[in-house]
Amino acid sequence: MDLELESKVAVVTGGTRGIGLATARLLAQEGAGVVLVSRHADEAARVADDLARAKGRRILGLAADTTDDAAVAAMAAAVEREMGGAQILVNCAAEPAGQKAVPVPSEAEWASLASHMDTKVMGYLRCARALLPMMRRAGWGRIVNVSGLGARRTGDVVGTIRNVAVVALAKNLADELAGTGIAVTTVHPGLTRTEKVDAMLEARAQAEGRSLGEVEASLAANVLMGRLPTAEDVAQVIAFLTSPRSVAVNGVAIDVGGGVRGAINY
């Protein structure tokens, strides 16, 4: 399927690693110009150069801290100046959440929640607000927010609250932008094979004296696809949602965790 991205420019925050990088690669493969946004300028430039050589597309690496209004505004100005604007935003810049069940969060955990909300929720909103004028001018746009399956369960107060908030943000934006040609969606990955998770699996396998396959199988016991999804698996769904082909999908959250045994979401 041609995703019709040849004339589009996509900004991917958190675009130098994990799901963000896998998405950037796929969008470039589909013909889009891509802007990789990272907190680290050197990393953004290096990964952008590598991707440009591999895909033969216009790839720009920019540094921006999405918790900083001025940094996000400067990033958007650079996108306008260097790429002529953007019609696609993939929000993927977030800190990993914890895994603790905390019925009554301590002061430290409240501080952690505030930090996560500023990065994942307000950061996503900052980037959307900065790029929306470009999408409005184009009369078309796509915003895809990477959230997480923590929105579907308890057990991690930070993960649950921040991911539910991302869904609420996306739905409010989708309603606000109705009729403009701009669609806003959310994807919920579960535990996903990324560089960071692969390192965690290897460390756990060594510590427990098990093979890497055994460790992954134990973590994927409730995943219907029989293994942990890869970053590339998740990127396939995101790429479709950024495409004009996804015209019938707007304002919703889509699980991309491989299917969770026993869960019914509606």
PLY file of the C-alpha trace (Angstrom):
ply
format ascii 1.0
element vertex 266
property float x
property float y
property float z
element edge 265
property int vertex1
property int vertex2
end_header
0.00 0.00 0.00
1.27 3.46 -0.91
0.85 5.61 2.21
0.92 8.79 0.08
3.61 10.43 2.21
5.89 11.49 -0.66
5.15 15.21 -0.29
4.81 15.27 3.51
7.19 16.39 6.24
7.04 14.63 9.61
8.44 15.77 12.94
9.23 12.89 15.30
10.08 13.82 18.88
12.14 11.27 20.74
13.17 10.34 17.23
16.70 9.08 17.78
15.90 5.87 19.66
13.32 3.14 20.12
9.84 3.56 18.68
10.60 7.11 17.57
13.59 6.06 15.48
11.76 3.06 14.01
8.93 5.38 13.01
11.30 7.92 11.48
12.97 5.20 9.41
9.65 3.94 8.11
8.33 7.40 7.26
11.53 8.17 5.35
11.19 4.85 3.54
7.66 5.87 2.55
8.97 9.09 1.03
8.40 11.68 3.75
10.92 14.28 4.77
11.68 13.70 8.46
12.78 15.89 11.34
14.29 14.00 14.28
13.97 15.85 17.58
16.11 14.92 20.58
17.36 16.67 23.69
20.90 16.00 22.51
22.11 17.96 19.48
25.03 15.66 18.66
22.85 12.57 18.73
20.15 14.22 16.62
22.68 15.26 13.97
24.42 11.89 13.90
21.23 9.83 13.61
19.82 12.20 10.99
22.97 11.86 8.89
22.89 8.07 9.18
19.23 7.95 8.20
19.70 10.32 5.27
22.48 8.15 3.87
20.45 4.96 4.32
17.14 6.26 2.95
18.25 8.95 0.50
15.73 11.41 1.91
15.90 14.88 3.42
16.40 14.26 7.14
16.98 17.03 9.67
18.17 16.53 13.25
17.19 19.16 15.81
17.77 19.54 19.54
14.84 20.57 21.72
13.72 19.97 25.29
9.96 19.56 24.98
9.46 20.80 28.55
10.78 24.22 27.46
8.39 26.54 25.61
11.19 28.55 24.01
13.05 25.43 22.86
9.91 24.03 21.23
9.21 27.37 19.52
12.78 27.44 18.20
12.41 23.88 16.94
9.21 24.79 15.08
10.88 27.85 13.55
13.75 25.66 12.32
11.29 23.19 10.79
9.60 26.06 8.96
12.90 27.52 7.81
14.69 24.31 6.80
11.82 22.09 5.63
9.15 24.58 4.63
6.85 23.42 7.42
5.47 20.09 8.61
2.14 18.33 8.25
2.82 15.37 10.57
3.79 15.22 14.24
4.64 12.00 16.06
4.97 12.72 19.78
7.30 10.10 21.22
9.48 12.03 23.69
8.85 10.70 27.19
10.60 9.27 30.20
10.08 5.59 31.06
7.57 5.12 33.86
8.17 3.09 36.98
6.63 -0.28 37.81
5.52 0.23 41.42
2.04 0.03 42.87
1.69 3.15 44.99
-1.74 3.55 46.65
-0.75 6.85 48.32
2.18 8.48 46.49
4.98 9.95 48.58
6.33 13.46 48.03
9.07 12.05 45.79
6.53 10.15 43.71
4.36 13.25 43.35
7.44 15.10 42.10
8.07 12.28 39.62
4.47 12.48 38.43
4.79 16.23 37.87
7.96 15.69 35.83
6.37 12.96 33.72
3.27 15.07 33.09
5.40 18.02 32.00
7.35 15.86 29.56
4.74 13.50 28.18
1.51 15.46 28.40
2.47 19.13 28.34
5.43 18.35 26.08
3.11 16.71 23.58
0.78 19.71 23.77
3.63 22.20 23.34
4.77 20.46 20.17
1.24 20.22 18.81
0.57 23.90 19.41
3.88 24.86 17.79
3.25 22.86 14.61
-0.51 23.27 14.23
-0.27 26.61 12.38
1.70 24.82 9.63
-0.92 22.08 9.41
-3.75 24.60 9.30
-2.08 26.41 6.42
-1.71 23.12 4.57
-5.35 22.23 5.25
-4.22 18.79 6.35
-2.30 17.20 9.19
-1.77 14.21 11.42
-0.75 14.11 15.08
0.01 10.72 16.61
0.73 10.56 20.34
2.65 7.58 21.70
1.11 6.75 25.08
1.18 3.29 26.67
-0.86 0.35 27.93
-0.38 1.74 31.43
-3.50 3.75 30.57
-5.46 0.48 30.66
-4.41 -0.72 34.11
-3.46 0.22 37.64
-0.28 -0.68 39.47
1.89 2.25 38.39
0.35 5.56 39.41
2.68 7.61 37.22
2.23 5.42 34.16
-1.54 5.25 34.50
-2.15 8.95 35.06
0.20 10.28 32.40
-1.01 7.85 29.73
-4.70 8.46 30.44
-3.95 12.19 30.24
-2.38 11.75 26.80
-5.59 10.11 25.57
-7.67 12.97 26.98
-5.37 15.50 25.34
-5.61 13.78 21.96
-9.40 13.52 22.05
-9.80 17.17 23.02
-7.50 18.23 20.17
-9.33 15.98 17.71
-12.67 17.53 18.66
-11.26 21.04 18.50
-9.78 20.43 15.04
-12.85 18.74 13.54
-13.39 19.77 9.93
-9.87 21.12 9.42
-8.38 18.01 7.81
-6.19 17.47 10.87
-6.61 14.17 12.75
-5.24 13.33 16.20
-4.81 9.77 17.45
-3.03 7.86 20.22
-1.24 4.53 20.24
-0.70 2.41 23.36
2.44 0.25 23.15
3.09 -2.33 25.82
6.53 -3.70 26.64
8.31 -3.31 23.30
11.63 -4.58 21.99
13.77 -1.43 21.84
17.46 -0.87 22.54
16.68 -0.17 26.19
14.40 -3.20 26.63
16.85 -5.49 24.84
19.56 -4.44 27.30
17.16 -5.10 30.19
16.32 -8.56 28.85
19.98 -9.48 28.45
20.81 -8.30 31.98
17.89 -10.25 33.41
18.87 -13.39 31.48
22.40 -13.23 32.85
21.22 -12.55 36.40
18.73 -15.45 36.34
20.87 -17.90 34.38
18.30 -18.21 31.62
18.41 -17.70 27.88
17.24 -14.48 26.30
14.40 -16.38 24.63
13.23 -17.79 27.97
13.16 -14.34 29.56
11.22 -12.86 26.66
8.77 -15.77 26.68
8.03 -15.23 30.36
7.36 -11.53 29.80
5.24 -12.25 26.73
3.14 -14.96 28.39
-0.01 -12.82 28.18
0.76 -11.32 24.77
-1.48 -12.85 22.12
1.07 -12.56 19.32
3.34 -14.89 21.30
6.28 -12.53 21.61
7.04 -8.95 22.53
6.30 -6.49 19.73
9.33 -4.76 18.23
9.67 -1.03 17.74
9.23 -1.69 14.02
5.90 -3.47 14.67
4.61 -0.40 16.49
6.00 1.95 13.83
3.93 0.19 11.14
0.73 1.27 12.88
1.99 4.79 13.55
3.01 5.23 9.90
-0.49 4.28 8.76
-2.04 6.77 11.18
0.16 9.56 9.77
-1.06 8.79 6.26
-3.95 10.24 4.26
-5.11 6.61 4.08
-6.15 6.81 7.76
-8.91 9.33 7.03
-11.57 7.28 8.89
-9.55 7.18 12.14
-9.61 10.19 14.46
-9.75 10.92 18.19
-9.23 7.30 19.26
-6.57 5.29 21.10
-5.28 2.09 19.51
-3.52 -0.67 21.44
-0.27 -1.80 19.80
0.98 -4.19 22.46
0.41 -7.40 20.52
-2.89 -8.14 22.23
-3.34 -8.70 25.97
-4.91 -11.94 27.15
-8.12 -11.43 29.13
-8.46 -7.70 28.41
-11.62 -6.19 26.94
-11.31 -2.53 25.97
-14.22 -0.63 24.47
0 1
1 2
2 3
3 4
4 5
5 6
6 7
7 8
8 9
9 10
10 11
11 12
12 13
13 14
14 15
15 16
16 17
17 18
18 19
19 20
20 21
21 22
22 23
23 24
24 25
25 26
26 27
27 28
28 29
29 30
30 31
31 32
32 33
33 34
34 35
35 36
36 37
37 38
38 39
39 40
40 41
41 42
42 43
43 44
44 45
45 46
46 47
47 48
48 49
49 50
50 51
51 52
52 53
53 54
54 55
55 56
56 57
57 58
58 59
59 60
60 61
61 62
62 63
63 64
64 65
65 66
66 67
67 68
68 69
69 70
70 71
71 72
72 73
73 74
74 75
75 76
76 77
77 78
78 79
79 80
80 81
81 82
82 83
83 84
84 85
85 86
86 87
87 88
88 89
89 90
90 91
91 92
92 93
93 94
94 95
95 96
96 97
97 98
98 99
99 100
100 101
101 102
102 103
103 104
104 105
105 106
106 107
107 108
108 109
109 110
110 111
111 112
112 113
113 114
114 115
115 116
116 117
117 118
118 119
119 120
120 121
121 122
122 123
123 124
124 125
125 126
126 127
127 128
128 129
129 130
130 131
131 132
132 133
133 134
134 135
135 136
136 137
137 138
138 139
139 140
140 141
141 142
142 143
143 144
144 145
145 146
146 147
147 148
148 149
149 150
150 151
151 152
152 153
153 154
154 155
155 156
156 157
157 158
158 159
159 160
160 161
161 162
162 163
163 164
164 165
165 166
166 167
167 168
168 169
169 170
170 171
171 172
172 173
173 174
174 175
175 176
176 177
177 178
178 179
179 180
180 181
181 182
182 183
183 184
184 185
185 186
186 187
187 188
188 189
189 190
190 191
191 192
192 193
193 194
194 195
195 196
196 197
197 198
198 199
199 200
200 201
201 202
202 203
203 204
204 205
205 206
206 207
207 208
208 209
209 210
210 211
211 212
212 213
213 214
214 215
215 216
216 217
217 218
218 219
219 220
220 221
221 222
222 223
223 224
224 225
225 226
226 227
227 228
228 229
229 230
230 231
231 232
232 233
233 234
234 235
235 236
236 237
237 238
238 239
239 240
240 241
241 242
242 243
243 244
244 245
245 246
246 247
247 248
248 249
249 250
250 251
251 252
252 253
253 254
254 255
255 256
256 257
257 258
258 259
259 260
260 261
261 262
262 263
263 264
264 265
